[in-house]
């Protein structure tokens, strides 16, 4: 954030809704489903993920399934090698069916697979794409020799440790997406890198949907924590510095969006991702820092929170705005339940804030020496977007909407997205703002929605098990506005 005011943390304990719908929701299309014989939008049922039922089962390799016999040069049979090779096998089976449907010709698997040890010294190790692989913790597709390779010693184990084995499957599916682009002629030398990367993310999302539909021989994934972890892994490999000319993969917000497009609408939709489509998703959101020394961090203080409240009132006008108490989150609400570090009391129309606890939540985590993959993305907007979500409860209260059900949680996330987009300095209606969005703030919001989810919770702090749905609701508000929130989450 930036603005006029002086510009893993403790997390709130909160409940998660669990209902019989998790086990019994019908699998239908990505656009509609049936509840009690009535066709409804998928957004009306908070216990589905893009038309799939929310499940809470295993995620990762299927037990008892024979490992792939695909040949991988330089492999050593480590867990990383086995997971990556099995992923290649399943991905190739997926594309052998999907490729002819999309491109009208036969599918040809990649020419070669290579495993390497990135812990070797630089200028040592097997060659991949013409380069020695020592000191290169990476996974990649090489266009010049149609090869996919991975580091089995640093990158893949770090992904597994941080997010589980399905994170490796996601990364390999992304790299195989580049192979599909190359084989089909979907991209060429003049294709912007961001387009190629977003398409590959989308293709990976389509394959993860294939796994979620129980069609993958070697892997399974649940649509609650399992899918949350895959999306969190996508966040971790985002472009960190938006001002770096080498930042060509997209922000966390953009990468997760591309994965969700593929998961929701399938591989055919990925083909349509181009510069115009990506630009439409960027809307008026900030893309780069005007000052290269700006870190986008605005300390959380009573003064900064007061400036936010005035901005909220400018963006989501209320005849009777809520009162804000900075004496703590527990306002003594009659019959109410306080949520830490910020809560809303509908009986008194009051937001209570524990400023110190909120500031701790909004403290950016610094990478530790030796960390390969960050577990989450935190910063000031992790706190400010949570504060915004409690203001949206006042907005819902004023509209006479329920404050204690799953739709409340999704509306809270969606309206928080509306506020987030409204805080952009590029927003033509943002004339009365005292604080402005910075590049990276959306990434902090998305990371929090996946790891914690309190921004997408009801008045009692109850959230939904699907981080996918929480992020999707937030993005709907960012790109669609308040009318979209009210239409989707009735």
Secondary structure, DSSP 8 states (H G I E B T S, - for coil): -EESS----------B---THHHH-----SSEEEETTEEEEGGG-TTEETTEE---S--EE-TT--------BT----HHHHHHHHHHHHHHHHHHHHHHHHHSS-----SEEEEE-TTS-TT-S-EETTEE-TT---EEEETTTTEEEEETTTHHHHHHHHH-HHHHHHHHHHHHHHHHHHHHT-S-TTS-HHHHHHHHHHHHHHHHHHHHTT--SSEE--TTHHHHHHHHHHHHTS-S-TT-TT--S--HHHHHHHHHHHHHH-HHHHTT--HHHHHHHHTT---S-SSTT--------HHHHHHHHHHHHHHS--TT--EEE-S-S----TT----SSEEEETTTTEEEE-HHHHHHHT------TT-SS-S---SHHHHHHHHHHHHHHHHHHHTT--SSSHHHHHHHHHHHHHHHHHT-TT-TT-SS-SEE--TTHHHHHHHHHHHT-GGGB-TT--B-S-HHHHHHHHHHHHHH-HHHHHHH--
